[in-house]
Amino acid sequence: MGLYAKTLANLEGVARGFDPEVNLLNQIKPLMTDLFRRQLFGDRPVETLLRTALDIKSLYLRSPQ
């Protein structure tokens, strides 16, 4: 995440050097949101959520009481 932020800050500076009116972050935000959502939930978010719930249940059952 830190490298993403640093890279975006550098790109923003370069883009503003060419055009001071450009706001790169507003244009990239939808793409980044979709990318992070896919990395977090995958292409099938319901299945990922159910799998995570089952993993948490299994971890709870195996943990010391």
N, C-alpha and C positions, 0 to 999 in steps of 0.2 A: 504494500500500500504506500509505503514511504517513497519507493522508487517511482510509482505512478504519479504521486503528487509532485515530486521533483521534476519529472519529465514534463508534466503538464505545465508547470510554472516556467520551465525553460522554453517550451513551445509558445506559451502565451507571450513571453518577452520577445521572441523572434517575430511572431505574427504582428505584434504591436509596432515593431520596428518598420515593417512594411506598410501597415495600415493602422494608425492610431485608433480608429473607430471600431476595429474588429474586437469581438469578445469571444475568444476561442472556447472558454469554459462553458458558456451557454450553448454553444453548438455541439460540444462533445458530451455534455451531461447526459442526454438520452442514450447515447451509445455506451457510455460507461455504466449507466444504471442497468442496461440490458446485459452487458458483459458480466457484471458482478452478480446479477440475479441468476444467470446461467451457471456461473461458477459455484454459487451457493446451493441452488436447488436443482440444477441440471435441466434437461429438456422436459422432464416429467415431474413437476413439483409435488403433485399429490403422492406419487409413489415414493419420492424422496422423504416427504414428511412422514408417511406411514412407516417407512423403514427406520427413520430416526427415532420415532416413538417406540418401535419394537426394540431397538438397540438400548434405549434408555430404560425400558422395562426390564430387559435382560440384565443390564448393569445393576439396577436396583435389586433384583432378586439374588444376584451373586455377591453383592456387597455385604459386609458384616452388619449384623443387626445391632 
